[in-house]
Amino acid sequence: MIRRTADLSPAARDGFDAIIDVRSPAEFALDHIPGAINLPVLDDVQRAAVGTEYVQGSKFLARRSGAAMVARNIAAHLEGALADRGGGFKPLVHCWRGGQRSGAMVTVMDQIGWPVTVLDGGYQTWRRQVTAGLYDTPLPHRLTLLDGPTGSGKTALLTALAGRGVQTLDLEALAAHRGSLFGAIPGGQPSQKAFESRLHDALSRLDPARPVVVEAESSRIGARVIPPALWAAMSLAPVIEIAAPVEARVAHTVATYADIAADPATLDAALVRLPRHHSKATIGEWRAMAARGEIADLAGQLIEAHYDPAYLRTGADRARPVLDRLVLDDLSPASIEAAAHRLAAGLDPA
């Protein structure tokens, strides 16, 4: 018997052995339910060919050729990705709207005897849920921001807090970007929709009754925009201010961005994109320092002449209640762990 559901809460999703997205690889790559696997019943080329035939040629031929392709693809999945699944395998299957593509897959699965469920409304049900949570309603979560100048160890401290059981939301990990001009990560960023899916999934798994610690960010992380409901909550959230000596921040920055420093072309391309209020001569000197491998000196000058002034200029935008001020003598792992221990007790006593 084929079951149907529109429940995409974390508990409901976690109750399935697999979430199977039968849309084409391109549709899946643009966005998908976090944790889903892609077993397309039509690949990108096949989908385009069937669609063209349906619109410009014969609807009958489009359905017949499409059915043959779908049958072969489902057979390949049964003999491949699904070959080791036993009789109790319990999947949730969906396509774009919960129509023909998912219908074909669940019909076969039901005949096999698997207790299969189809998602009513398909991917669009998920997208509506994401939009409602991030655009249409205020967040119920109690946010606390970690704020401080570049290189002050905010991301490391966020990770250490998570390790101590504090609820955290790592926006840079979700956006696959370190949140600065030099913050690109190999593999690139997810699409805006995929970023929002990751974000909605992460938020839905957090307890709104407990505080959630988030690193202070601008409204964009790389090319990805923080959705309005989250941005509004961040703009009102109290802060924990972090400070550390410039020397420690330089060393921490050099270590954090070692991959960029090891790629001269990428580093130079980032320096060229610096704002125009820096003179050509200054940028030229920074590019020369990068070419000579003087990474620590370059990091120090960028912190002093670019990042710290920008941080101070936007200080008025951060006029939020201050919960704590944390001054670290250094940014060693031991120092970060000690700071996390202190903050965790005050943030989430339990």
C-alpha positions in Angstrom: 0.0 0.0 0.0 1.4 3.4 -1.0 1.3 5.9 1.8 1.2 9.7 1.4 2.5 12.5 3.6 3.1 16.2 3.6 4.9 16.1 7.0 8.5 17.2 6.6 9.4 17.9 10.2 12.8 16.5 11.2 11.2 13.7 13.2 9.1 12.7 10.2 12.1 12.8 7.8 14.3 10.9 10.2 11.8 8.1 10.4 12.5 7.1 6.8 15.4 4.9 5.7 16.0 7.2 2.7 14.6 10.2 1.1 14.7 9.6 -2.6 14.5 12.5 -5.0 13.7 11.2 -8.5 14.1 14.6 -10.2 16.9 15.1 -12.8 20.4 15.7 -11.5 20.3 19.4 -12.5 17.1 20.0 -10.5 18.7 18.1 -7.5 21.9 20.1 -7.7 20.0 23.4 -7.6 18.3 22.4 -4.3 17.0 19.4 -2.5 15.8 18.3 0.9 19.0 17.9 3.1 20.0 14.2 3.3 18.1 13.2 0.2 19.7 11.0 -2.4 19.2 11.5 -6.1 17.9 8.5 -8.1 16.5 10.2 -11.3 13.9 8.5 -13.3 14.9 10.8 -16.2 18.3 12.4 -16.5 18.8 15.9 -17.7 19.1 15.0 -21.4 16.1 12.6 -21.3 13.9 15.1 -19.5 14.7 17.8 -22.1 14.0 15.4 -25.0 10.7 14.2 -23.6 9.6 17.8 -22.8 10.5 19.0 -26.3 8.6 16.1 -27.9 5.6 16.7 -25.7 5.4 20.5 -26.6 6.6 20.5 -30.2 5.7 17.0 -31.4 3.5 14.1 -30.3 2.2 13.9 -26.8 1.7 10.2 -27.3 5.3 9.6 -28.5 6.6 11.7 -25.6 4.7 9.6 -23.1 5.8 6.3 -24.8 9.5 7.1 -25.1 9.5 8.7 -21.6 7.9 5.6 -20.1 10.6 3.4 -21.7 13.4 5.6 -20.3 11.8 5.7 -16.9 11.5 1.9 -16.8 15.1 1.4 -17.7 16.3 4.0 -15.2 14.3 2.5 -12.4 15.6 -0.9 -13.2 19.1 0.4 -13.1 18.5 1.9 -9.6 17.0 -1.4 -8.4 20.1 -3.3 -9.6 22.5 -0.5 -8.4 21.9 1.9 -5.5 18.9 0.0 -4.1 20.3 -3.5 -4.6 21.2 -4.1 -1.0 17.9 -2.9 0.5 15.9 -5.5 2.3 12.2 -6.1 2.6 11.7 -3.6 5.4 13.2 -0.7 3.5 11.1 2.3 4.1 11.7 5.2 1.7 10.1 8.6 1.1 9.9 9.4 -2.6 9.3 12.7 -4.3 9.7 14.6 -7.6 8.8 18.2 -8.4 5.1 18.2 -7.6 4.5 14.6 -6.5 3.2 13.6 -10.0 4.2 11.2 -12.7 7.9 10.8 -12.0 7.5 9.9 -8.3 4.4 7.9 -9.2 6.4 5.6 -11.4 9.0 4.9 -8.8 6.6 4.3 -5.9 4.4 2.0 -8.0 7.4 -0.3 -8.7 8.5 -0.1 -5.0 5.0 -0.9 -3.8 4.9 -3.9 -6.1 8.2 -5.1 -4.7 6.7 -4.9 -1.2 8.6 -2.0 0.3 6.5 0.2 2.6 6.9 3.3 0.4 5.6 6.8 1.1 5.2 9.5 -1.5 5.6 13.2 -0.6 2.4 15.1 -1.4 3.3 18.1 -3.5 6.8 16.9 -4.0 9.8 19.3 -3.7 7.4 22.3 -3.9 6.0 21.2 -0.5 9.5 21.4 1.0 10.2 24.8 -0.7 7.0 26.3 0.6 8.0 25.2 4.1 11.4 26.7 3.8 10.0 30.0 2.5 7.4 30.1 5.3 10.1 29.6 7.9 12.7 32.0 6.6 10.6 34.7 4.9 7.1 34.8 6.2 7.2 34.3 10.0 9.5 35.5 12.8 12.0 33.0 14.1 11.2 31.6 17.5 14.8 31.0 18.4 16.8 32.9 21.1 19.9 34.0 19.2 23.2 35.2 20.8 25.9 36.6 18.5 29.6 36.1 18.8 31.1 39.4 17.6 34.6 40.6 17.2 37.1 41.9 14.6 38.6 39.8 11.9 40.9 37.0 13.2 39.5 37.0 16.8 38.7 33.3 16.8 34.9 33.5 16.5 34.5 30.4 14.3 36.9 28.4 16.4 35.0 29.4 19.5 31.6 28.6 17.9 33.0 25.1 17.2 34.2 24.7 20.7 30.9 25.8 22.1 29.1 23.2 19.9 31.5 20.6 21.3 30.3 21.4 24.8 26.6 20.9 23.9 25.7 24.6 23.3 23.3 25.0 20.5 25.0 26.8 17.6 24.3 27.8 14.0 27.3 27.8 11.8 26.3 30.1 8.9 29.7 29.9 7.2 29.6 26.1 7.1 26.1 26.2 5.7 27.0 28.8 3.1 30.4 27.1 2.3 32.2 30.4 2.6 34.3 32.0 5.4 32.5 35.3 5.1 35.2 37.6 3.8 36.7 38.7 0.6 39.2 35.9 1.0 36.7 33.4 2.2 36.0 31.2 -0.8 36.1 27.5 -0.2 37.0 24.9 -2.9 33.9 23.5 -4.4 32.1 26.8 -4.4 28.9 27.8 -2.6 25.5 26.2 -2.8 22.7 28.0 -4.7 20.7 30.5 -2.7 17.8 28.0 -2.5 20.1 25.2 -1.3 21.6 27.5 1.3 18.1 28.3 2.6 17.3 24.5 2.7 20.4 23.8 4.8 19.5 26.8 7.0 15.9 25.8 7.5 16.9 22.2 8.3 19.5 23.3 10.8 17.1 25.7 12.5 14.3 23.2 12.6 16.5 20.9 14.6 17.3 23.4 17.3 15.3 23.9 20.5 13.8 27.4 20.5 13.6 27.3 24.3 17.4 27.2 24.6 19.8 29.8 23.3 21.4 29.5 19.9 24.9 31.0 19.4 25.6 32.4 15.9 28.7 34.2 14.6 28.0 37.8 13.7 28.0 38.2 9.9 27.1 40.8 7.3 23.8 40.2 5.5 25.8 38.3 2.8 28.1 35.4 3.2 30.0 35.3 0.0 27.3 35.5 -2.7 24.6 34.1 -0.4 22.1 36.3 1.3 20.9 35.7 4.9 17.0 35.4 4.6 14.9 38.1 6.2 13.6 36.3 9.2 17.0 35.2 10.4 18.6 38.6 9.6 15.9 40.3 11.6 16.5 38.0 14.6 20.3 38.5 14.3 19.9 42.3 14.2 18.1 42.3 17.5 20.2 39.6 19.2 22.5 40.4 22.2 26.2 39.9 21.7 29.3 38.4 23.2 32.2 40.6 22.2 35.6 39.0 21.7 38.9 40.7 21.6 42.5 39.5 21.2 45.9 41.1 20.5 46.6 42.0 16.9 49.6 39.6 16.9 47.4 36.7 17.9 44.8 37.7 15.3 47.4 37.8 12.6 48.7 34.3 13.5 45.2 32.9 13.6 44.3 34.5 10.3 47.3 33.1 8.6 46.5 29.6 9.9 42.8 29.9 9.0 43.5 31.1 5.4 46.5 28.9 4.7 44.8 27.4 1.7 44.4 30.8 0.1 47.9 31.8 0.9 49.1 28.6 -0.8 47.3 29.6 -4.0 49.0 32.7 -5.4 46.5 33.2 -8.2 43.5 33.0 -5.9 45.1 35.3 -3.4 46.0 37.9 -6.0 42.5 37.8 -7.5 41.0 38.5 -4.1 43.4 41.4 -3.5 42.4 42.9 -6.9 38.8 42.9 -5.7 39.5 45.1 -2.6 37.3 48.2 -2.4 38.3 51.3 -4.4 38.9 53.4 -1.3 42.3 51.7 -1.1 44.8 53.4 -3.4 46.2 51.6 -6.4 49.6 52.0 -4.9 48.5 50.3 -1.6 46.9 47.4 -3.4 49.9 47.1 -5.6 52.2 46.8 -2.6 49.9 44.2 -1.0 49.9 42.2 -4.2 53.7 42.4 -4.2 53.9 41.2 -0.6 51.7 38.2 -1.5 53.9 37.4 -4.5 57.0 37.5 -2.2 55.3 35.1 0.2 55.1 37.7 3.0 51.8 36.4 4.2 52.0 37.3 7.9 53.0 40.9 7.1 50.2 41.1 4.5 47.7 39.8 7.0 48.8 42.4 9.5 48.4 45.2 7.1 45.0 44.0 5.9 43.8 43.8 9.4 45.1 47.2 10.3 44.1 49.1 7.1 41.1 47.2 5.8 39.3 45.0 8.3 39.6 46.9 11.5 38.5 50.2 10.0 35.5 48.5 8.4 34.6 46.9 11.7 34.7 50.2 13.5 32.7 51.9 10.7 29.8 49.5 11.1 29.9 49.7 14.9 26.7 51.7 15.0 24.9 48.9 13.3 25.9 46.6 16.1 24.3 48.7 18.9 22.9 45.6 20.6 22.9 44.5 24.3 26.2 43.1 25.4 26.0 39.9 27.4 29.7 39.5 27.9 33.1 40.8 26.9 35.8 38.3 26.4 39.5 39.3 26.1 41.8 36.5 25.1 45.5 36.8 25.5 46.1 34.4 22.7 44.0 32.2 20.3 45.6 28.8 21.0 43.3 25.8 21.2 43.7 25.8 24.9 42.7 29.4 25.2 39.7 28.8 22.9 38.6 25.8 24.9 38.9 27.7 28.2 36.8 30.6 26.8 34.2 28.0 25.6 34.1 26.5 29.0 33.4 29.8 30.6 30.8 30.9 28.1 28.9 27.6 28.0 28.1 27.7 31.7 26.6 31.1 31.4 24.8 30.6 28.1 23.1 27.3 28.7 23.3 26.2 32.4 21.9 22.7 32.8 
